[in-house]
Amino acid sequence: MNDPLLDDVKALLDKDFGDDRILKQICRACENNEVISNYERNYVRQLAEKHLGKKPISKTPTQEDKPVIPDVVLPEIKLIQQNQTYQTKPQPKYSSNVKNSKLYMGIGGVALVIIIALVISFSDISETSPTLVNTPTSTEPTSLSVQTDLSSYSKKDLISISGISDTSGTINLSILNNENELVWAEQVSTKSNGRFSTLAIAGGAGWENSGTYTLKVDNGKETKSSTFSFSK
């Protein structure tokens, strides 16, 4: 089933009505099943009523949430400790000479004592040496954030807005100009993973002056903001 919004956008592009860049952005969003803001829908509706004789779109297709990608679980790395084996030197063969036999026994005994002492010292070192374990640092999820795709925009540019909230339901977005006047506002719904996104067009009433503009988000519990520059 074709999306009536997509049909109107294609018809406006074919007849060269409206801003091609904005209409192409909306067309691409429809084809990729991305979020389309109320501002863009009203823009297409007004053009369709004026140039295509269409009625306002009463329903907008809901978009399914993209599947949540599960966190990657790293396999546990086990440290394998290799045991060293020590072999004692073979005892010298006994000769018929009693003196040589006693001498060999004495040398063998001393060597055996030295080897045993070395084994005990290595075992003590391995027992007392601490085992270094890399403990991954856990990062606390951000409760509320909002940002734009670029740091500066010009007139009629598309502003891509995205962020995350630890609350479910809807959140309020707004843009204030350099004189702290409201120039844009929209209410969007968060997805199952807490993320949200929408688009706004730089320009219109309140966008007459260049300067630093403020983007704000309010989820009912707290408010966060970020800034970007705008030039006419």
KOLDORO-865165 format. One record per residue: x, y, z of N, C-alpha, C in turn. Coordinates in nm, 2 decimals. Example, Ala and Ser with C-alpha at 12.3 -4.5 7.8 and 13.67 -1.06 7.14 Angstrom:
% residues 2
     npx     npy     npz    capx    capy    capz     cpx     cpy     cpz
    1.32   -0.57    0.78    1.23   -0.45    0.78    1.32   -0.33    0.78
    1.28   -0.22    0.71    1.37   -0.11    0.71    1.29    0.00    0.79
//
This chain:
% residues 232
     npx     npy     npz    capx    capy    capz     cpx     cpy     cpz
    0.09   -0.12    0.00    0.00    0.00    0.00    0.09    0.12    0.00
    0.06    0.21   -0.10    0.15    0.33   -0.11    0.12    0.43    0.00
    0.22    0.51    0.04    0.20    0.61    0.14    0.15    0.74    0.07
    0.03    0.79    0.10   -0.02    0.91    0.03    0.08    1.03    0.05
    0.15    1.04    0.16    0.25    1.15    0.17    0.36    1.13    0.07
    0.41    1.01    0.05    0.51    0.98   -0.05    0.46    1.02   -0.19
    0.33    0.98   -0.22    0.28    1.01   -0.36    0.27    1.16   -0.38
    0.23    1.24   -0.28    0.23    1.38   -0.29    0.36    1.44   -0.31
    0.46    1.39   -0.24    0.60    1.44   -0.25    0.65    1.42   -0.39
    0.63    1.30   -0.45    0.68    1.27   -0.58    0.61    1.35   -0.69
    0.47    1.38   -0.66    0.40    1.46   -0.76    0.45    1.60   -0.76
    0.48    1.65   -0.64    0.54    1.79   -0.63    0.67    1.80   -0.69
    0.76    1.70   -0.68    0.89    1.70   -0.74    0.88    1.69   -0.89
    0.78    1.61   -0.94    0.77    1.60   -1.09    0.72    1.73   -1.15
    0.63    1.80   -1.08    0.58    1.93   -1.13    0.66    2.05   -1.09
    0.77    2.02   -1.01    0.87    2.13   -0.97    0.80    2.24   -0.89
    0.72    2.19   -0.79    0.67    2.28   -0.69    0.74    2.27   -0.56
    0.76    2.38   -0.48    0.82    2.37   -0.35    0.97    2.36   -0.36
    1.04    2.35   -0.25    1.18    2.34   -0.23    1.23    2.20   -0.26
    1.31    2.18   -0.37    1.35    2.04   -0.41    1.43    1.97   -0.30
    1.51    2.05   -0.23    1.60    1.99   -0.13    1.52    1.93   -0.02
    1.42    2.01    0.03    1.34    1.96    0.14    1.25    1.85    0.10
    1.19    1.85   -0.02    1.10    1.75   -0.07    1.18    1.62   -0.09
    1.30    1.63   -0.14    1.39    1.51   -0.16    1.42    1.44   -0.03
    1.45    1.53    0.07    1.48    1.48    0.21    1.36    1.40    0.26
    1.24    1.46    0.24    1.11    1.39    0.29    1.09    1.26    0.22
    1.11    1.27    0.08    1.09    1.15    0.00    1.19    1.03    0.05
    1.31    1.07    0.07    1.41    0.97    0.12    1.37    0.91    0.26
    1.31    1.00    0.34    1.27    0.95    0.48    1.15    0.86    0.46
    1.06    0.89    0.37    0.94    0.80    0.35    0.99    0.66    0.30
    1.08    0.66    0.20    1.12    0.54    0.14    1.20    0.45    0.24
    1.27    0.52    0.33    1.36    0.44    0.43    1.28    0.42    0.56
    1.15    0.46    0.57    1.07    0.44    0.69    1.13    0.51    0.81
    1.18    0.64    0.79    1.24    0.72    0.89    1.13    0.81    0.95
    1.17    0.88    1.06    1.08    0.97    1.13    1.06    1.09    1.05
    0.93    1.13    1.03    0.90    1.26    0.96    0.83    1.35    1.05
    0.88    1.47    1.07    0.82    1.56    1.17    0.69    1.62    1.12
    0.61    1.67    1.21    0.49    1.74    1.18    0.51    1.86    1.09
    0.62    1.93    1.11    0.65    2.05    1.03    0.66    2.01    0.89
    0.73    1.89    0.86    0.75    1.85    0.72    0.62    1.81    0.66
    0.53    1.73    0.74    0.41    1.69    0.69    0.31    1.81    0.65
    0.32    1.91    0.74    0.24    2.03    0.71    0.29    2.10    0.58
    0.42    2.10    0.57    0.48    2.16    0.45    0.43    2.10    0.32
    0.43    1.96    0.32    0.38    1.89    0.20    0.23    1.91    0.18
    0.16    1.90    0.29    0.01    1.92    0.28   -0.03    2.05    0.22
    0.04    2.16    0.27    0.00    2.29    0.21    0.04    2.30    0.06
    0.15    2.24    0.02    0.18    2.24   -0.12    0.08    2.16   -0.20
    0.04    2.04   -0.15   -0.05    1.96   -0.22   -0.18    2.02   -0.23
   -0.23    2.09   -0.13   -0.36    2.16   -0.14   -0.35    2.28   -0.24
   -0.24    2.34   -0.24   -0.23    2.46   -0.33   -0.21    2.42   -0.48
   -0.12    2.32   -0.50   -0.09    2.29   -0.64   -0.15    2.16   -0.69
   -0.18    2.07   -0.61   -0.23    1.94   -0.65   -0.38    1.92   -0.63
   -0.44    2.01   -0.55   -0.58    2.00   -0.52   -0.62    1.89   -0.43
   -0.52    1.85   -0.34   -0.54    1.74   -0.25   -0.60    1.79   -0.12
   -0.66    1.69   -0.05   -0.72    1.72    0.08   -0.60    1.70    0.18
   -0.62    1.76    0.30   -0.51    1.73    0.41   -0.51    1.59    0.44
   -0.39    1.54    0.47   -0.37    1.40    0.51   -0.42    1.38    0.66
   -0.52    1.30    0.67   -0.58    1.28    0.80   -0.51    1.18    0.89
   -0.44    1.09    0.83   -0.37    0.99    0.91   -0.22    0.98    0.86
   -0.14    0.96    0.95    0.01    0.95    0.92    0.05    0.81    0.96
    0.11    0.73    0.87    0.15    0.60    0.90    0.25    0.60    1.02
    0.22    0.51    1.11    0.31    0.49    1.23    0.43    0.41    1.19
    0.53    0.44    1.25    0.66    0.37    1.21    0.69    0.27    1.32
    0.73    0.16    1.28    0.77    0.06    1.38    0.91    0.09    1.43
    0.93    0.06    1.55    1.06    0.08    1.62    1.16   -0.02    1.56
    1.27    0.03    1.54    1.38   -0.05    1.49    1.42   -0.15    1.60
    1.45   -0.28    1.56    1.49   -0.37    1.66    1.61   -0.33    1.74
    1.60   -0.36    1.87    1.71   -0.32    1.96    1.82   -0.42    1.95
    1.94   -0.37    1.92    2.06   -0.46    1.91    2.11   -0.49    2.05
    2.11   -0.62    2.08    2.16   -0.65    2.22    2.30   -0.62    2.24
    2.33   -0.59    2.36    2.47   -0.56    2.39    2.56   -0.68    2.37
    2.68   -0.65    2.32    2.78   -0.76    2.30    2.84   -0.81    2.43
    2.83   -0.94    2.45    2.88   -0.99    2.57    3.02   -1.05    2.54
    3.12   -1.00    2.60    3.25   -1.05    2.58    3.28   -1.18    2.66
    3.34   -1.27    2.59    3.37   -1.40    2.66    3.47   -1.38    2.77
    3.45   -1.45    2.88    3.54   -1.44    3.00    3.67   -1.51    2.96
    3.78   -1.43    2.99    3.91   -1.48    2.96    3.97   -1.54    3.09
    4.00   -1.66    3.08    4.06   -1.73    3.19    4.21   -1.74    3.18
    4.28   -1.71    3.29    4.43   -1.71    3.29    4.47   -1.85    3.32
    4.55   -1.90    3.23    4.61   -2.04    3.24    4.75   -2.03    3.30
    4.77   -2.09    3.41    4.90   -2.08    3.48    4.97   -2.21    3.45
    5.09   -2.20    3.39    5.17   -2.31    3.35    5.26   -2.35    3.46
    5.25   -2.47    3.49    5.34   -2.53    3.60    5.47   -2.57    3.54
    5.58   -2.53    3.60    5.71   -2.57    3.56    5.75   -2.69    3.63
    5.81   -2.78    3.56    5.86   -2.91    3.62    6.01   -2.90    3.62
    6.06   -2.95    3.72    6.20   -2.96    3.74    6.25   -3.10    3.75
    6.35   -3.13    3.68    6.40   -3.26    3.68    6.54   -3.26    3.75
    6.55   -3.36    3.83    6.68   -3.37    3.91    6.78   -3.44    3.82
    6.90   -3.40    3.84    7.01   -3.46    3.77    7.02   -3.61    3.81
    7.05   -3.70    3.71    7.06   -3.84    3.75    7.18   -3.86    3.84
    7.16   -3.95    3.93    7.27   -3.98    4.02    7.38   -4.05    3.95
    7.50   -4.02    3.99    7.62   -4.08    3.92    7.63   -4.23    3.96
    7.67   -4.30    3.87    7.69   -4.45    3.89    7.79   -4.48    3.99
    7.76   -4.58    4.07    7.86   -4.62    4.17    7.97   -4.69    4.11
    8.09   -4.66    4.15    8.21   -4.74    4.11    8.26   -4.82    4.22
    8.35   -4.90    4.19    8.40   -4.99    4.29    8.48   -4.92    4.39
    8.52   -4.80    4.36    8.60   -4.72    4.45    8.51   -4.66    4.55
    8.53   -4.68    4.68    8.44   -4.63    4.79    8.46   -4.48    4.80
    8.57   -4.43    4.78    8.59   -4.28    4.79    8.52   -4.21    4.69
    8.52   -4.26    4.56    8.45   -4.19    4.45    8.30   -4.20    4.47
    8.26   -4.32    4.53    8.11   -4.33    4.56    8.06   -4.23    4.66
    8.14   -4.21    4.77    8.10   -4.12    4.87    8.10   -3.97    4.81
    8.20   -3.95    4.72    8.21   -3.81    4.66    8.09   -3.78    4.58
    8.05   -3.88    4.49    7.94   -3.87    4.41    7.81   -3.85    4.48
    7.79   -3.93    4.59    7.67   -3.91    4.68    7.66   -3.78    4.74
    7.78   -3.72    4.78    7.78   -3.59    4.84    7.74   -3.48    4.74
    7.80   -3.49    4.62    7.76   -3.39    4.52    7.62   -3.40    4.48
    7.57   -3.53    4.46    7.42   -3.55    4.43    7.33   -3.49    4.54
    7.37   -3.51    4.66    7.29   -3.46    4.77    7.28   -3.31    4.77
    7.40   -3.25    4.75    7.40   -3.10    4.75    7.31   -3.05    4.63
    7.33   -3.11    4.51    7.25   -3.07    4.40    7.10   -3.08    4.43
    7.06   -3.19    4.49    6.92   -3.22    4.52    6.87   -3.11    4.62
    6.95   -3.07    4.72    6.91   -2.97    4.81    6.89   -2.84    4.74
    6.98   -2.80    4.65    6.97   -2.68    4.58    6.84   -2.68    4.49
    6.81   -2.79    4.42    6.69   -2.79    4.34    6.56   -2.78    4.42
    6.56   -2.85    4.54    6.44   -2.84    4.62    6.42   -2.70    4.67
    6.53   -2.63    4.71    6.52   -2.49    4.75    6.47   -2.40    4.64
    6.51   -2.43    4.52    6.46   -2.34    4.41    6.31   -2.37    4.38
    6.27   -2.50    4.39    6.13   -2.53    4.37    6.04   -2.46    4.48
    6.09   -2.46    4.60    6.01   -2.40    4.71    6.01   -2.25    4.69
    6.12   -2.19    4.65    6.12   -2.04    4.63    6.03   -2.00    4.52
    6.03   -2.08    4.41    5.94   -2.05    4.30    5.79   -2.06    4.33
    5.76   -2.17    4.41    5.62   -2.19    4.46    5.57   -2.07    4.55
    5.67   -2.02    4.64    5.63   -1.91    4.72    5.60   -1.79    4.64
    5.68   -1.76    4.54    5.66   -1.64    4.46    5.53   -1.65    4.38
    5.50   -1.77    4.33    5.37   -1.79    4.25    5.25   -1.77    4.34
    5.26   -1.81    4.47    5.15   -1.80    4.56    5.13   -1.66    4.61
    5.24   -1.59    4.63    5.23   -1.45    4.69    5.21   -1.35    4.58
    5.25   -1.38    4.45    5.23   -1.28    4.35    5.08   -1.25    4.32
    5.04   -1.12    4.32    4.90   -1.09    4.30    4.86   -1.12    4.15
    4.74   -1.16    4.13    4.69   -1.18    3.99    4.62   -1.05    3.95
    4.67   -1.00    3.84    4.61   -0.88    3.79    4.49   -0.91    3.70
    4.37   -0.85    3.74    4.25   -0.88    3.66    4.20   -0.74    3.61
    4.18   -0.74    3.49    4.13   -0.61    3.43    3.98   -0.61    3.45
    3.93   -0.51    3.53    3.79   -0.50    3.56    3.74   -0.39    3.47
    3.64   -0.43    3.38    3.58   -0.32    3.29    3.51   -0.22    3.37
    3.53   -0.10    3.33    3.46    0.02    3.39    3.32    0.03    3.33
    3.22    0.03    3.41    3.09    0.05    3.37    3.05    0.19    3.35
    2.99    0.22    3.24    2.95    0.36    3.21    2.80    0.37    3.24
    2.76    0.47    3.32    2.62    0.49    3.36    2.55    0.55    3.24
    2.43    0.50    3.20    2.36    0.55    3.08    2.32    0.69    3.11
    2.32    0.77    3.00    2.27    0.91    3.02    2.12    0.92    3.03
    2.08    0.99    3.13    1.93    0.99    3.16    1.86    1.08    3.06
    1.92    1.19    3.01    1.86    1.27    2.91    1.96    1.35    2.83
    1.96    1.34    2.70    2.05    1.42    2.61    1.99    1.45    2.48
    2.04    1.56    2.42    1.99    1.60    2.29    2.10    1.67    2.21
    2.11    1.65    2.08    2.21    1.71    2.00    2.16    1.73    1.86
    2.23    1.81    1.78    2.21    1.83    1.64    2.32    1.76    1.56
    2.29    1.73    1.43    2.39    1.67    1.35    2.51    1.76    1.31
    2.48    1.89    1.31    2.59    1.99    1.27    2.59    2.10    1.38
    2.70    2.17    1.38    2.72    2.28    1.48    2.67    2.42    1.42
    2.65    2.43    1.29    2.60    2.55    1.23    2.51    2.52    1.11
    2.42    2.61    1.09    2.32    2.60    0.98    2.30    2.74    0.91
    2.25    2.73    0.79    2.21    2.84    0.72    2.06    2.84    0.69
    2.00    2.94    0.63    1.86    2.95    0.61    1.81    2.83    0.52
    1.70    2.77    0.55    1.64    2.66    0.48    1.72    2.52    0.50
    1.82    2.52    0.58    1.89    2.39    0.60    1.80    2.30    0.69
    1.82    2.17    0.67    1.75    2.07    0.76    1.83    2.05    0.88
    1.77    2.06    1.00    1.84    2.03    1.12    1.79    1.89    1.17
    1.89    1.80    1.18    1.86    1.67    1.23    1.88    1.66    1.38
    1.77    1.63    1.46    1.78    1.64    1.60    1.76    1.49    1.65
    1.84    1.45    1.75    1.83    1.32    1.81    1.88    1.32    1.95
    1.84    1.22    2.03    1.88    1.21    2.17    1.83    1.09    2.23
    1.84    1.08    2.37    1.79    0.97    2.44    1.73    1.02    2.57
    1.63    0.94    2.62    1.57    0.98    2.75    1.54    0.85    2.82
    1.55    0.85    2.96    1.52    0.74    3.04    1.37    0.73    3.07
    1.29    0.81    3.01    1.14    0.80    3.04    1.08    0.76    2.91
    0.96    0.69    2.92    0.88    0.65    2.81    0.77    0.74    2.78
    0.72    0.74    2.66    0.61    0.83    2.62    0.66    0.94    2.53
    0.62    1.06    2.56    0.66    1.17    2.47    0.75    1.27    2.55
    0.82    1.35    2.47    0.91    1.45    2.52    0.88    1.58    2.44
    0.92    1.69    2.49    0.90    1.82    2.43    1.03    1.88    2.38
    1.04    1.92    2.25    1.16    1.98    2.19    1.12    2.12    2.16
    1.22    2.21    2.17    1.20    2.35    2.13    1.34    2.42    2.09
    1.33    2.52    2.01    1.45    2.60    1.97    1.42    2.74    2.00
    1.52    2.81    2.07    1.51    2.95    2.10    1.61    3.03    2.03
    1.58    3.15    1.98    1.68    3.23    1.90    1.77    3.30    2.00
    1.86    3.38    1.95    1.96    3.45    2.03    1.90    3.55    2.12
    1.77    3.58    2.10    1.70    3.67    2.20    1.61    3.60    2.29
    1.63    3.46    2.30    1.55    3.38    2.39    1.41    3.37    2.35
    1.37    3.38    2.22    1.24    3.37    2.18    1.22    3.24    2.11
    1.10    3.18    2.13    1.06    3.05    2.08    1.04    3.06    1.93
    1.12    2.98    1.85    1.10    2.98    1.70    1.06    2.85    1.65
    1.06    2.74    1.73    1.02    2.61    1.68    1.00    2.52    1.80
    0.89    2.43    1.79    0.86    2.34    1.90    0.79    2.22    1.84
    0.81    2.11    1.91    0.75    1.98    1.86    0.75    1.88    1.98
    0.65    1.80    1.98    0.64    1.69    2.08    0.66    1.56    2.00
    0.76    1.48    2.04    0.79    1.35    1.98    0.78    1.24    2.08
    0.77    1.12    2.03    0.76    1.00    2.11    0.90    0.93    2.11
    0.93    0.87    2.23    1.05    0.79    2.24    1.03    0.65    2.20
    1.13    0.59    2.15    1.12    0.45    2.11    1.14    0.36    2.23
    1.14    0.22    2.21    1.15    0.13    2.32    1.28    0.14    2.39
    1.39    0.18    2.31    1.52    0.19    2.37    1.55    0.33    2.43
    1.45    0.41    2.43    1.46    0.55    2.49    1.51    0.65    2.39
    1.54    0.62    2.27    1.60    0.71    2.17    1.48    0.78    2.10
    1.51    0.91    2.05    1.42    0.98    1.97    1.49    1.06    1.87
    1.42    1.10    1.76    1.48    1.18    1.65    1.37    1.25    1.58
    1.40    1.36    1.51    1.31    1.44    1.43    1.39    1.54    1.34
    1.32    1.61    1.26    1.39    1.71    1.17    1.32    1.85    1.19
    1.39    1.95    1.17    1.34    2.09    1.17    1.41    2.16    1.06
    1.34    2.27    1.01    1.39    2.35    0.90    1.44    2.49    0.96
    1.56    2.52    0.93    1.61    2.65    0.98    1.55    2.77    0.89
    1.47    2.85    0.95    1.41    2.96    0.88    1.27    2.98    0.92
    1.21    3.09    0.89    1.08    3.13    0.92    1.07    3.24    1.02
    0.96    3.25    1.09    0.94    3.35    1.19    1.03    3.33    1.31
    1.10    3.44    1.35    1.19    3.43    1.46    1.34    3.40    1.42
    1.36    3.36    1.29    1.49    3.33    1.24    1.55    3.45    1.16
    1.51    3.57    1.19    1.56    3.68    1.11    1.71    3.72    1.14
    1.76    3.69    1.26    1.89    3.73    1.30    1.99    3.61    1.31
    2.11    3.64    1.27    2.21    3.53    1.29    2.26    3.53    1.43
    2.31    3.42    1.47    2.37    3.41    1.61    2.36    3.27    1.66
    2.37    3.26    1.80    2.37    3.13    1.86    2.22    3.10    1.90
    2.17    2.98    1.86    2.04    2.93    1.89    2.05    2.81    1.99
    1.95    2.80    2.07    1.95    2.69    2.18    1.84    2.59    2.15
    1.88    2.46    2.15    1.79    2.35    2.14    1.76    2.29    2.28
    1.64    2.28    2.32    1.60    2.23    2.45    1.52    2.10    2.44
    1.53    2.01    2.54    1.45    1.89    2.55    1.40    1.88    2.69
    1.27    1.84    2.71    1.21    1.83    2.84    1.13    1.70    2.84
    1.17    1.61    2.94    1.10    1.48    2.95    1.00    1.47    3.07
    0.98    1.59    3.13    0.89    1.59    3.25    0.97    1.58    3.38
    1.09    1.52    3.37    1.17    1.51    3.49    1.28    1.61    3.50
    1.34    1.63    3.38    1.45    1.72    3.38    1.46    1.79    3.24
    1.54    1.89    3.22    1.56    1.96    3.10    1.71    1.97    3.06
    1.74    1.94    2.94    1.88    1.95    2.89    1.87    2.04    2.76
    1.99    2.09    2.72    2.00    2.18    2.61    2.13    2.17    2.54
    2.13    2.21    2.41    2.26    2.23    2.34    2.24    2.35    2.24
    2.35    2.40    2.19    2.35    2.52    2.11    2.41    2.49    1.97
    2.37    2.58    1.88    2.43    2.57    1.74    2.42    2.72    1.69
    2.50    2.74    1.58    2.50    2.88    1.52    2.41    2.88    1.40
    2.35    2.99    1.37    2.26    3.01    1.26    2.30    3.14    1.19
    2.31    3.13    1.05    2.34    3.25    0.97    2.24    3.26    0.86
    2.19    3.39    0.84    2.09    3.41    0.74    2.14    3.38    0.60
//
